[in-house]
Amino acid sequence: MQNFSATISFMKYLLLFLTLFFSACSIKNYERNETKVIILKSPKIKFADTGYIRSTDKSIALEMFVAGQRVETIEINHLICIKSGCMSKSGFNAEYLHSSYPRDLLQNVLLGRVIYEGKNLVRTPEGFEQMIESSDVDIVYKKTVQQIYFKDRKNKILLKIKDL
């Protein structure tokens, strides 16, 4: 009988742990809310319409709408969560973008931050540009006041975010 009560106790703690773990994808109070025109094309994702980028210093949500209806939300904090569930940032890259990308690439692009630790960074009057070429990627990344533009020609990935 003691073994049974120990199992029940373990199951309670496991349930509590899983609840806390998966709450990473729960509703957040974002400090910044911006309406944008978003184009996102990859082998597995095709989207071009209006969206919202909601962010805090530690997390970000990309909400995508078509004809006023939300079709997808990508929430990023220590995990990346979409309709089908949560996964690691590296797992998301491998599944939806490219496995060679740094784990924080999507978050940095959505926030208009430098990528690849500032490799080939050129400051411009309106922002910056990065051109990154390797055996795995051929990236053009530009950030201006009005737009974020990320294109990987080798892997056929485009992310363009413009002010509305």
N, C-alpha and C positions, 0 to 999 in steps of 0.2 A: 504494500500500500504506500510506503514511503517513496518508492520509485515512481509511482503514479503521480503523487503530489509534486515531486521534484520536476517531473516532465511538464505538468501544468504550469508550474512557476516559470520554467524555462520558456514555455510558449508565450506567456504573458510578456516577458522581457523581450523576446524576439519580436512580438507584435508591436511593442512600444518602439523598439529600435527601427523597424521597418517604417512605421508611421512617421517618425522623425526624419528618416533618410529620404523618403519620398516627398516630404513636405518641401523639399528644395524647389519643386515645381508649383508650389502653391501661389496664391494671389499675393502680390507685393504692392507696396505703396511707392510708386516711382516719383522721383523728384522732377524729372524732365519728360515732357510729352511733346513730340514733334510730328506733324503731319508731313509726309513725304511722298513723292512719286518714286516707286521702287521697281527696278527691273532686276530679276534674279533668274539666271539661266545656268543650269548645270545638267549633266546627263540625267539626273533624277528629279530636278526641280525646274519648273517653268512657271514664272510669274511676272506679270507686268501690269501694275495698277497702283492704286493709292494704298498707303499703309501708315502705320504709326511706329515710331521708335520711342519707346519708353525706357528710361534708364535712371539708375542711381550710380554711385561710384563703384559698386560691386556687382551689379547685375543689369541686364538689358533684356528687353522684350521687343521682338519685331512682329507686329500684327499686320497680316496681309488681308486686304479686302478686295472683292470683286463685286461690282454692282451693289455696293453697300453691305454686303454680307461677308463676315469674317470667314476666310477659308483656311487659314493656318496661323498659328502663333509659334514662334521660336523663342523660347526663354533661355537665357544664358546666365548662369552664375558658376558654381563649381561643376555643374553638369549642363548639358544642353537638352531641353525638353521640347518635344513636339507632340502632336496628337497621339502618335503611336507609342509614346513613352519617353523615358529619359535615358541618356547614354553619356559616356565620357566625351569630352571635347575631341579627343583623338579618334574615338569611335565614330562620332558624327562626321568628322573630316573624311575618314575612310569610306563611310557609307554614302555621303551626299556630295562631297567636294573632291579632295584628293588626299590620299594617305600621307604624302610627304609634307603637307602643310604643318606649320607650328600649331600647337593645340589652341592657342588664343587668337588665331588669325581672324576668324569670323567676328569675334567680339571687337578686336582692334579695328577692323574695317568698318563695322557698323558705327563705331564711335569716332572714326576719322583719326585714329592713332597710327603711328608708324608701325610697320610690320617687319619681320625678319631682323629684329633688333637694330633697325635703322640702316640696314645694308643699302648702299648706293643712294642714300638720302640726299636730295637736292632741294633746298629751301627756295620757294618762289615768293613773289610779292603777295600772293593770295593764299599760300599754304605750302604744300610740298609735293614732290614726285619721287617715285621709286621705280626703277627698272631692275627686275631680278630675273636672271636667266641661269638655268642649270640644266642638268640632264632630265630633271623631273618637271620643271616649270619654265614658263616664259611670261612673266607678269609685268603688266603696266599698271601702276597704282598711282592715282592722283587725288589730292584733296585740295579743294578750293573752298571759298566762303559759301558758294551756292551748291556745290556738288561733291560727291565721293564717287570715284570711278575705279573699279578693280576689274581687270581682265587678264585671264590666264589663257593665252592663245594655244598653248600646248594641250591643255586639258579641257578646252572649250567651256570655260566658266566666266560668267559676266555678272557683276554686281554693280549696279548704278543707282545712286540715291541722290535725288534732286529735291530742292525746296519746292514746295507747292505754291 
